[in-house]
Amino acid sequence: MGVTSPAVTSPTLPAVCLIAVPESPSCSSLTTKELQQNWRAVKQRERPVRLLFEIPSTRIVEHTVHKYVLYEVVVMRSGSFDSRRVSVERRYSDFSRFHHQLLEEFNEELEEVLLPRKLLTGNFSPESISERRLGLQDYLAKLYATRCVRHCPHFSAFFTEQEQRRAHGLLRAGQFRAALELLQTVLDIQEKLLPWQKPTLLVPTLAALAVCYRDLDEPERAFPIAQRALPPVRRYGLKRYRPPLLELLVDLGYQLGRPVAQLQEELTALRDAERGEASSCSLKEVVIQEFI
């Protein structure tokens, strides 16, 4: 009887499961700007953006009758690449004033958030300055961690109001180049604060920048900045800014050969609705009045 060889079988291949994948726009159908926005959104989902505050350095300022310490406060974003290192300088008295403003509204919430104490002696020794520098840095971190504080107007004002007032003083004096430098610092900080503040925070700064560039005869730089201010002005009904901002955009648009017919129609409609009152002030006058 012959021997039957065992049947040789091929190894069983795993079944292939076809899964329907929802269609998404191909890379080729997206503009560069859209691709950049998508990539930023992905990174932000992966690493939530937060603010960090560092006080890396100090300096002593001496006047005839008194002296004080200035602390450099650096504001930066974590969770995403932040190439803009922006800082302001504040005295201990600025921190103290800021703290008392917050206590008037958030006394219970800040019960355990303490400002480093004021020293009666030894304020200018390297050890005391270093200890206070670290204490103030920790203080800002705790304030930011308190939700109601980081959303309140006092928080953003602490980092920007002094520079904004100086910039508007320079603008009134016609020193537009010097004003631009301060206004750019203010804008950089305000942009970092935007996730926790309303977009209206930017409007006075953008309007002041547009006025400076216009008066420096740089319409190509003034126009996009004024354009950026218009959406929050419309959305939040900032009536003081809307007509003069539109008027500036129309004038700059004609200079640059940009299409401004829709802006002109919007401005005309506002003037008709308010019977001429809408154009009573120029944007420069509105900006100057902001911090008087």
Residue pairs with C-beta under 8 A, 6 or more apart in sequence:
27 35
30 38
40 80
43 80
44 79
44 80
47 78
47 79
47 80
48 79
49 77
49 78
49 79
49 80
49 195
50 77
50 78
50 79
50 144
51 75
51 76
51 77
51 78
51 144
51 150
51 192
51 193
52 75
52 76
52 77
52 78
52 141
53 73
53 74
53 75
53 137
53 140
53 141
53 144
54 73
54 74
54 76
54 137
55 71
55 72
55 73
55 74
55 133
55 134
55 136
55 137
55 140
56 72
56 74
57 72
58 69
58 70
58 71
58 72
58 129
58 133
59 69
59 70
59 72
59 89
60 67
60 68
60 69
60 70
60 124
61 67
61 68
61 69
61 70
67 124
68 91
68 92
68 93
69 91
69 92
69 123
69 124
69 129
69 132
70 89
70 90
70 91
71 89
71 90
71 91
71 92
71 133
71 136
72 87
72 88
72 89
73 87
73 88
73 89
73 90
73 140
73 159
74 85
74 86
74 87
75 86
75 87
75 88
75 159
75 189
75 192
76 82
76 84
76 85
76 86
76 192
77 192
82 192
84 188
86 185
86 188
86 189
86 192
88 159
88 160
88 162
88 163
88 185
88 189
90 158
90 162
92 118
92 132
92 136
94 158
94 162
95 115
95 136
95 139
96 115
96 118
98 154
98 158
99 115
101 154
102 110
102 143
102 149
102 152
102 154
103 110
105 152
105 154
106 146
106 148
106 149
106 152
109 146
109 148
109 149
110 143
110 146
110 149
113 139
113 142
113 143
113 146
114 139
115 136
115 139
116 131
116 132
116 135
116 136
116 139
119 128
119 132
122 128
123 129
143 149
143 150
143 155
144 150
144 155
149 155
150 196
151 196
151 197
153 197
155 193
155 196
155 197
156 189
156 190
156 193
156 197
156 201
159 189
159 193
160 186
160 189
160 190
163 182
163 183
163 185
163 186
164 182
164 183
164 186
164 204
164 205
164 291
165 291
166 182
167 179
167 182
167 183
167 186
167 208
168 179
168 208
168 287
168 288
168 290
168 291
170 176
170 178
170 179
170 182
171 179
171 208
171 211
171 212
171 287
171 288
172 288
174 215
176 212
176 215
176 216
177 216
179 208
179 212
180 209
180 212
180 213
183 205
183 208
183 209
183 212
184 209
186 205
187 202
187 205
187 206
187 209
190 197
190 201
190 202
190 205
191 202
193 201
194 201
194 202
198 232
198 236
199 231
199 232
199 235
199 236
200 232
200 236
200 238
202 228
202 229
202 232
203 229
203 232
203 233
203 238
203 241
204 287
204 290
206 225
206 226
206 228
206 229
207 226
207 229
207 241
207 245
207 283
207 286
207 287
208 287
208 290
209 222
209 225
210 222
210 223
210 225
210 226
210 229
210 245
210 248
210 283
211 222
211 248
211 283
211 284
211 287
212 222
213 219
213 221
213 222
213 225
214 222
214 248
214 252
215 284
219 252
219 255
219 256
220 256
222 248
222 252
223 249
223 252
223 253
223 256
223 258
226 245
226 248
226 249
226 252
226 283
227 249
229 241
229 245
230 242
230 245
230 246
230 249
232 238
233 241
233 242
233 245
234 242
240 281
240 286
241 283
241 286
242 270
242 278
243 267
243 270
243 271
243 274
243 278
243 279
244 279
244 281
244 282
244 283
244 285
244 286
245 283
246 263
246 266
246 267
246 270
247 267
247 279
247 282
247 283
248 282
248 283
249 260
249 263
250 260
250 263
250 264
250 267
252 258
253 259
253 260
253 263
254 260
267 278
267 279
270 278
271 278
271 279
281 289
